[in-house]
Amino acid sequence: MSKAAPRSPWRLPLVREITAILLIKLALLLGIKAIWFDQPTLPENGTERLDSHLFSRPATPSSPLAEETPR
């Protein structure tokens, strides 16, 4: 019995199109990440605010972000 030669999936147009679309999306996402998310944003007094929230200690009054303002 002779076996047929294995066909490459790259011969199908659908596989090539999906691969091209995924590569374009990956390039766009990496570009967006490089432009907008290049440096981390650190909040002012972030450690103190986190400690006061987790351990129920009152926040320091000098921090303007510690007090919530009504909407």
C-alpha positions, -999 to +999 in steps of 0.1 A: +000+000+000+013+034-009+007+063+014-001+097+001+025+123+008+016+144+039+001+177+029+014+208+046-012+230+064+005+261+049-010+252+015-045+261+028-054+298+022-073+299+055-043+289+076-022+315+059-048+342+064-053+334+101-016+333+107-012+367+090-040+382+111-025+369+143+009+383+135-006+417+127-026+417+160+005+407+179+025+435+163-002+460+172-005+448+208+033+450+213+033+485+197+005+497+220+023+482+250+056+500+241+038+533+236+014+536+265+026+511+291+064+517+290+067+528+326+049+517+357+028+543+375+034+544+412+008+562+434+018+588+459+021+572+494+011+538+479+026+517+506+011+537+534-023+537+518-021+499+513-011+493+549-039+515+562-064+497+540-052+462+549-045+467+586-074+491+593-050+518+605-063+554+599-046+570+570-024+600+574-043+632+570-015+647+549-024+624+521-051+639+498-059+605+484-067+590+518-100+608+522-128+601+498-149+630+486-186+626+481-198+626+445 
